[in-house]
Amino acid sequence: MSSSPLPRSSQFEPWRLFVVYGIVFAILAALLWRLIVLQVITGADYTSQAVENYTKSISIPAQRGIIYDRNGFVLARNIAAYNLVITPANLPDDDADIQRIYRIVSEITGVAAGGPVTDESLEFAKQFSACIDGPPIADMVALGDSIAPYSPVKIKCNITEDTARLVRERSIDLPGVSVEIEPIRDYPTGSLTANVVGFLGPIPAAQEEELKARRFVPNRDKIGYAGVEVSLQDILAGQNGERVIQVDVAGKELRNLEPPIAAESGNNVKLTIDTRLQTAAEASLLEEIRFWNTYLNTIRISSGVVIAMNPKTGEILAMVTYPTYENNRMARIIPSYYYQQLSEDPRRPLLNNAISAEFPPGSVFKLSTATGAFNEGVVTADKIIFAPGQIELCDKFTANEECGASNTRPFVDWIYDTRPEGFGQIDFFHCIAYSSNVCFYKLGGGFEDEIPEGLGIFRLGEYARALGYDRPSGIQLQGEADGLIPDPDWKRITTTEVWSTGDTYIASVGQGYVLATPLQVIMSGATIANGGKLMQPTIVREVTDAEGNVQEVWFNPEDFTVWFAKTGVDSKGDQVKQYVDPANPGKPLAKPPSGSYQISPFVPNVKWDITKTPLIQVFNCDEGFCEAVEGVKKAIAPSTIAAVRAGTRLAVTDPSGTLNKIFTRDYPLAIAVAGKTGTAEYCDDVARTANRCQFGSWPTHSWTMAYAPYEDPEIIVMAFAYNGGEGASVAGPIVARVLQAYFELKAIDIARGAPSSP
């Protein structure tokens, strides 16, 4: 018996269909919305990300400009350094072949081949920068393969040229191994000119963003750290080029996406330095230091400076500081141990002490006192001054203070120990020639009825500043110190003490609080030698582009910017000369900033002529206390400069002159010479540590400067020896030898028909 199944219900329920349709519609709507978001709303963002993923910018390094001396001798250049590199993507597929390559590279470079790569070994390799010894070859390549397989991995840097040639010869047997050529800085003259030329270093973090905007590449490009390498960075650096390329997911280059931008080489700089004279100056300084340290059987003279300058043009012909450093050791990296050694040396070899160090100038400063005293009528040419070996001077703090035993103390002349009676009756010219301290005490601070009103500290400061003291010179070197010409306000603010007449007496001979850089000292002498014209000191003679075309360049000493003269177009479409700052080329100026001066092509720049420019503030003085006459200034009479020059000449021609023995017996020159010596007492941290600061027997620095020919000077030389003792005995011979070298070099140039480079 069969039975039929029960009939099923055939009634349709619409809500179920609506649910299905609703779900399908919701899914489609979500997909559609997501498509709109991806394609329309955020499409541009994803497109840019996609473009960024396959776009890569490659910086093309620019060649840095070359630095020459005035005769075309190379002081800084770019040379090729060879790095052995391995490109992971170009290695063979077989692991045995890779290991064979690693072993061969290890034999060539001395870097360990390495074993199996582990996570720990990779983490260890990440701690090292390129070219730093540490990880084995296998780990370095594996790390590079995980980041960018088509980017070369540096295995050994700065390999020899022979090694580089060997690697290239075996390139068929070493797939993936190649030699990368990298330019590095080379300094043929090394330590001889390091204080002027300087060195390069990596881009500091503080400047990274600014320089990246100018296409510099951190961790690759270097910038100047010292000397003209830093002060003329924008002239020497050039402009990096750029290639925008397409790469695949592994980093392999496919094609250019934009036309490449070629790199622009940096400009070349010719300095005013004469390397031959620089060599002679360094040899003279080191020979004198060696002689005295050997003679005294102790390291008495620890440092020194020599500067040679053309007083008529301001060109620095030689600038030597000792000790210095070897800038070639900074060419690839700055060794931390070497840099620390230099930084901790109390003689500060990293600094250019010719411009950065401040010392009491001693008697070379007397030219300022002499100029002021003669110009103010404190002394005349026929005035006879009594200069005993010692005088009693009243040290007053107020104009009304009475003189007595409590505030009167002896002031001695430098000759007192060997000649207690002093120089006796002498005139103004012999005050300079003999460098009599007593005479200058009287000229600076006055003395009883003999010189009722001395020059005074305010007027002394005016004349010192007119000769170049108390402010940076504006030379194209960074780190220049101000020096110091003190006054009552400075002393009250700095020491909370009141100025006294004793301070004025001491300042009149370049002692006490007076400080100066060696460059300021030679500027003061150059101003006198040049008849009152103070020329802008310069170390740059010419700037040329890569093709040798001379560029018109201006320099602003306020912020060390340089301005290139270019031809531009004004708002009317006319061609005009514009001045462009390489660091901000989009904002040219119609003229260089105020205070700028031209450095290329070379033009002698007169800072001021003290016989024409009213620089000297007029004061009304009474008993050494002066009050400025507001708005009234004056120039210095040419007769004053002539009188001071006559005194410097007498220092050589008079048998008792401080430079007579040097230039008439020890180092006679057929050319008329004039100059001034200086022996400056001091007591600094180094002297205190060495227990040299003994009252009445202070240690002394040695100074001398001299210029020639006297009638029409073309060179002035200044020498400074730290803790050297008497100026004429130590610094004098250095100056004499440098002058001899200058005129011998000039004679050689004339004999061979070449223009005299100095």
Secondary structure, DSSP 8 states (H G I E B T S, - for coil): -------------HHHHHHHHHHHHHHHHHHHHHHHIIIIISHHHHHHHHHHHHEEEEEE------EE-TTS-EEEEEEEEEEEEE-GGGS-SSHHHHHHHHHHHHHHH------S--HHHHHHHTT--TT-S-S-HHHHHHHHHHH-TTS-EEEEEEE-HHHHHHHHHTTTTSTTEEEEEEEEEE-TTGGGSHHHH--EEE--GGGHHHHHTTT--TTT-EEE-SHHHHHTHHHHS-B-EEEEEEE-TT--EEEESS--B--B---EEEES--HHHHHHHHHHHHHHHHHHHHHTTS-----EEEEEE-TTT-BEEEEEEES---GGGGSS---HHHHHHHHH-TT-TTS-HHHH--B--GGGGHHHHHHHHHHTTSS-TT-EEEE-SEEEEE--SSTT----GGGEEEEE-TTTTT-TTTTEEEEHHHHHHHT-HHHHHHHHH-BTTTBSS---HHHHHHHHHHTT-SS----S-S-----B---HHHHHHHHS----HHHHHHHHTT-TT-BB-HHHHHHHHHHHHTTTEEE--BSEEEEE-TT--B--EEEETTTTEEEEEEEEE-TTS-EEEEEEETTEEEEEESS--TT-EEEES----EEEETTTS--EEEEEEETTEEEEEEEEEE---HHHHHHHHHHHHHHHHSTTSTTHHIIIIIS--SS--EEEEEEEE---HHHHHTT--BTTB--EEEEEEEEESSSS--EEEEEEETT---HHHHHHHHHHHHHHHHHHHHHHHHHTT-----
